[in-house]
Amino acid sequence: MSFNKFPPKPKYDIDAGPVYLYGLHTVRAALDNKNRIKKVLLATPNALNRLKETGEIGKVTVKETTPKELDLLLGEDAVHQGAALEVDPVSRFGLDDIKPLQLVVVLDQITDPHNVGAILRTACAFGADAVITTARHSPRETGVMAKAASGALDLVPMIEVRNLADALEKLKARGMLVLGFDSESDQQLKPRSGDQPLAIVMGAEGKGLRQRTRELCDEVVKLDMPGPIKSLNVSNAAAIALFAATAGRS
């Protein structure tokens, strides 16, 4: 069974219709999330058996299908592994819903669902308490995002804020160090020790951090990139940033 950090009674729901999550890891995590509304599980006999080997299916309606039918439903590029789950989008939370916050990842208008999903997966791997996104200029939940997250969409709460500047101020008031990453910064990330709560802020590819976001960061740093390429895909940069920023923590 998957372990998740979701509070028992989420309050904030995004306005969107049901979506299909696909792939065995993604579907398994969604089935294990008690706060997720599951509607119909479409699965081949083999995929259904594999899902039952890893946990309970629950009361969701199960409909037998074929790989070809799933290809028609999801598109031939979808790596569904014989399973797709129709769901309502996962609940979004407010900043005051999740306590304590020791490690969060803040996304400053990152809109690509592949990147957001990959960052969620990395955040989950590093034990982050939440990923913070803006209500505007962030992607709605899709099967693409969920697949890239490999189950993390149902394991790491997503906090949705209307005003990122206000949210950063609240994080600082709660004792968090707000650390922005920007390849154009003059300051390199240095090893740090201690257990001060940490908010890692990543900007959109191309635009980077917005000016107001930069101003509110306690520090704006860049990763030490000795090679000729000085910038990375934002999801790769987030993985390195999380590793580098937390390496000295106990």
Disulfide bonds with the S-S distance in Angstrom:
none
